[in-house]
Amino acid sequence: MMGSACVGMTPARGIGKTVHSADQTAFCALMIAARKAAGLTQHALARRLGRPQSFVAKYEGGERRLDVVEFVAVVRAIGGDPVKLFRDFVAGKLPPKGRKNSA
């Protein structure tokens, strides 16, 4: 993924240039809750993905966005169903809280 996902998008289309929005914050919370519900730390998930821990930290912290292919890979790596998790996001639901593991 090159640069910011929204660079060049016009606000008239309803998409701003920032990765910070209420929906993005909710998405980050959903992804964190899903990882924790699976009992994984950021480091353990990153190992499963073959990526550095900073990859997980950046999308969970809202510093970068996941594209749909990355989203599917992340959710599968935590043992989840990408379609169900996306439906939960659209419906505004968070998964149940999992074990308390530090990032």
Backbone bond lengths (Angstrom), bond angles and torsions (degrees), N, CA, C in turn:
res aa  C-N    CA-C-N  psi(-1)  N-CA   C-N-CA  omega(-1)  CA-C   N-CA-C  phi
1 M - - - 1.438 - - 1.512 107.94 -
2 M 1.304 118.23 126.29 1.451 121.48 -175.84 1.516 110.55 -99.94
3 G 1.331 117.04 126.35 1.451 122.04 173.99 1.517 112.69 61.83
4 S 1.317 114.67 -164.07 1.451 120.75 179.89 1.512 110.28 -73.16
5 A 1.301 115.67 141.10 1.462 120.90 -177.87 1.516 112.17 -65.07
6 C 1.323 117.59 -21.67 1.457 119.65 -173.54 1.519 114.23 -111.51
7 V 1.311 119.37 1.62 1.452 120.83 -179.99 1.518 108.93 -60.11
8 G 1.307 114.93 129.71 1.449 119.69 178.29 1.520 113.54 92.71
9 M 1.315 118.15 -10.95 1.450 120.63 177.11 1.524 108.02 -78.15
10 T 1.288 117.12 144.37 1.459 119.94 -178.74 1.516 110.58 -96.18
11 P 1.338 117.77 140.67 1.454 121.02 177.78 1.531 112.11 -59.38
12 A 1.315 118.23 -25.05 1.462 121.14 179.22 1.528 111.30 -61.03
13 R 1.324 117.20 -24.66 1.465 120.93 178.67 1.523 111.15 -88.27
14 G 1.338 117.15 2.87 1.452 120.25 177.37 1.512 114.50 86.32
15 I 1.327 117.54 8.36 1.459 121.06 179.74 1.518 107.96 -124.63
16 G 1.339 115.24 118.00 1.452 119.76 179.94 1.512 111.71 -85.55
17 K 1.323 115.56 -177.44 1.458 121.04 -178.28 1.522 113.03 -88.63
18 T 1.303 118.34 -4.17 1.451 120.49 -175.50 1.523 111.85 -99.93
19 V 1.327 115.87 154.10 1.457 119.74 174.47 1.527 110.16 -88.21
20 H 1.337 117.01 -1.88 1.459 121.35 -177.06 1.521 110.68 -97.60
21 S 1.313 116.61 114.77 1.456 122.90 175.75 1.521 106.66 -155.64
22 A 1.319 116.61 168.04 1.463 119.98 178.61 1.534 110.19 -61.65
23 D 1.325 116.29 -41.34 1.469 119.13 179.48 1.522 111.68 -65.72
24 Q 1.331 117.18 -40.05 1.466 119.95 179.25 1.526 110.36 -66.09
25 T 1.326 116.66 -39.35 1.466 120.43 177.32 1.527 110.34 -62.76
26 A 1.328 117.03 -41.79 1.464 121.35 178.06 1.522 110.74 -65.06
27 F 1.335 116.96 -39.48 1.463 120.61 178.87 1.530 110.27 -63.96
28 C 1.321 116.90 -43.57 1.471 120.49 178.35 1.529 110.08 -60.70
29 A 1.334 117.10 -44.24 1.462 121.03 179.23 1.526 110.80 -62.06
30 L 1.320 116.49 -39.64 1.461 121.07 178.30 1.524 110.90 -63.11
31 M 1.318 117.05 -44.63 1.460 121.00 -178.85 1.535 111.31 -66.81
32 I 1.316 116.99 -38.72 1.471 120.85 177.31 1.521 109.82 -64.95
33 A 1.338 116.21 -46.84 1.467 120.36 -179.55 1.529 111.28 -61.99
34 A 1.324 116.85 -40.02 1.470 120.54 179.61 1.524 110.63 -64.90
35 R 1.334 116.86 -42.29 1.470 120.03 178.69 1.521 110.57 -63.68
36 K 1.327 116.16 -45.49 1.457 119.67 -179.14 1.526 111.48 -66.98
37 A 1.339 117.08 -36.88 1.467 120.42 177.26 1.529 111.06 -62.20
38 A 1.331 116.04 -28.94 1.461 120.81 177.31 1.525 111.72 -81.75
39 G 1.334 116.33 -3.90 1.463 120.26 178.52 1.514 113.75 74.99
40 L 1.335 116.16 27.50 1.476 120.52 -177.45 1.516 111.94 -110.95
41 T 1.323 115.02 144.01 1.459 120.61 169.23 1.528 107.89 -85.52
42 Q 1.321 116.06 167.54 1.468 119.72 174.52 1.519 110.19 -57.74
43 H 1.316 116.57 -41.62 1.460 121.20 -177.75 1.531 110.94 -63.69
44 A 1.337 116.85 -44.31 1.466 120.45 -179.32 1.533 110.92 -64.80
45 L 1.335 116.39 -41.20 1.462 119.68 177.80 1.521 110.45 -64.75
46 A 1.311 116.77 -43.76 1.467 120.68 179.09 1.527 110.81 -58.52
47 R 1.329 117.16 -41.62 1.472 120.42 177.38 1.522 110.75 -60.09
48 R 1.326 117.16 -43.57 1.470 120.59 178.77 1.523 111.73 -61.58
49 L 1.332 115.45 -33.89 1.466 120.59 -178.43 1.527 112.62 -84.85
50 G 1.332 116.64 -12.80 1.454 120.22 -175.26 1.524 111.89 70.21
51 R 1.317 115.72 31.15 1.465 122.50 -178.20 1.522 108.79 -124.70
52 P 1.330 117.92 163.69 1.466 119.33 176.09 1.536 110.77 -72.97
53 Q 1.317 115.67 156.25 1.475 120.68 178.69 1.522 110.69 -57.21
54 S 1.321 117.38 -31.17 1.470 120.33 -179.20 1.531 112.27 -63.14
55 F 1.335 118.09 -26.92 1.463 121.41 176.35 1.527 109.64 -60.15
56 V 1.341 116.13 -48.01 1.463 120.97 179.47 1.523 109.85 -66.38
57 A 1.322 117.22 -45.44 1.463 121.02 -178.95 1.531 111.64 -59.30
58 K 1.321 116.87 -39.29 1.468 120.01 -177.24 1.523 112.42 -69.68
59 Y 1.341 118.82 -42.01 1.465 116.59 179.30 1.527 110.91 -76.25
60 E 1.335 118.15 -32.02 1.460 119.31 177.42 1.527 111.18 -69.59
61 G 1.315 116.81 -31.64 1.460 120.93 179.98 1.518 113.97 -86.41
62 G 1.320 117.03 -2.52 1.457 120.73 178.63 1.510 114.30 82.36
63 E 1.332 116.64 8.95 1.463 120.31 -179.95 1.527 111.77 -76.31
64 R 1.331 116.98 -25.85 1.462 121.46 175.88 1.521 107.91 -142.03
65 R 1.312 114.85 159.15 1.462 120.88 177.98 1.520 110.12 -103.51
66 L 1.321 114.74 155.58 1.457 120.47 173.18 1.522 108.32 -95.66
67 D 1.329 116.63 138.67 1.465 117.37 170.09 1.526 106.76 -83.80
68 V 1.314 116.76 174.36 1.467 120.33 -173.68 1.529 112.13 -63.92
69 V 1.320 117.64 -35.78 1.467 120.59 178.99 1.531 109.82 -66.58
70 E 1.323 117.19 -42.77 1.463 121.19 177.61 1.530 110.57 -64.43
71 F 1.337 116.45 -42.16 1.463 120.83 178.47 1.526 110.83 -56.40
72 V 1.317 116.91 -48.34 1.465 121.18 179.79 1.524 110.06 -60.83
73 A 1.323 117.97 -44.57 1.466 121.48 179.98 1.523 111.32 -62.26
74 V 1.323 117.47 -43.47 1.465 121.24 -179.65 1.527 110.38 -63.95
75 V 1.317 116.64 -48.12 1.463 119.58 -177.47 1.532 110.95 -64.59
76 R 1.307 116.98 -40.36 1.475 119.22 176.57 1.530 110.75 -64.25
77 A 1.336 117.56 -36.73 1.468 121.40 179.90 1.525 111.85 -65.34
78 I 1.326 116.95 -27.98 1.466 119.15 177.12 1.527 111.53 -89.66
79 G 1.326 115.58 0.19 1.460 119.58 178.12 1.513 113.70 84.38
80 G 1.327 116.47 20.19 1.454 120.42 -178.06 1.516 113.10 -102.66
81 D 1.320 114.83 176.71 1.457 123.66 177.82 1.527 107.98 -102.85
82 P 1.331 117.75 111.03 1.468 120.02 -177.13 1.533 113.03 -58.13
83 V 1.316 117.95 -37.51 1.472 120.55 -179.25 1.526 110.19 -66.24
84 K 1.330 116.79 -44.85 1.464 120.01 179.33 1.527 110.96 -63.72
85 L 1.329 116.94 -43.98 1.464 119.59 -178.83 1.525 110.42 -64.24
86 F 1.337 117.00 -39.22 1.463 119.53 177.97 1.531 110.10 -65.81
87 R 1.325 117.08 -40.74 1.474 119.65 176.78 1.522 110.49 -60.71
88 D 1.339 116.60 -42.33 1.466 120.47 177.51 1.526 110.78 -59.79
89 F 1.319 116.56 -41.80 1.463 120.27 179.02 1.526 110.64 -62.37
90 V 1.323 116.73 -48.22 1.465 121.06 -178.89 1.529 110.29 -61.88
91 A 1.344 116.59 -36.20 1.460 121.13 -179.73 1.531 112.70 -80.66
92 G 1.338 116.75 -6.71 1.458 120.74 179.87 1.516 114.20 79.73
93 K 1.334 116.86 20.96 1.471 121.15 -179.28 1.523 110.90 -97.88
94 L 1.331 115.42 142.96 1.463 121.47 171.33 1.521 107.83 -104.29
95 P 1.337 117.22 144.67 1.467 118.62 176.83 1.520 110.20 -67.86
96 P 1.335 117.47 160.49 1.466 119.35 177.75 1.516 110.64 -60.72
97 K 1.326 115.25 147.99 1.466 119.15 -179.73 1.508 110.18 -68.12
98 G 1.342 114.42 138.12 1.458 120.55 -179.10 1.506 110.78 -98.12
99 R 1.321 114.23 -161.14 1.454 120.68 177.51 1.514 109.51 -62.57
100 K 1.320 114.98 148.42 1.464 119.27 -179.78 1.507 109.65 -86.12
101 N 1.333 115.06 101.70 1.459 122.04 175.71 1.504 108.09 -116.03
102 S 1.306 117.20 142.37 1.456 118.78 175.95 1.520 109.07 -76.34
103 A 1.322 114.30 155.29 1.466 119.84 -179.84 1.492 108.28 -67.59
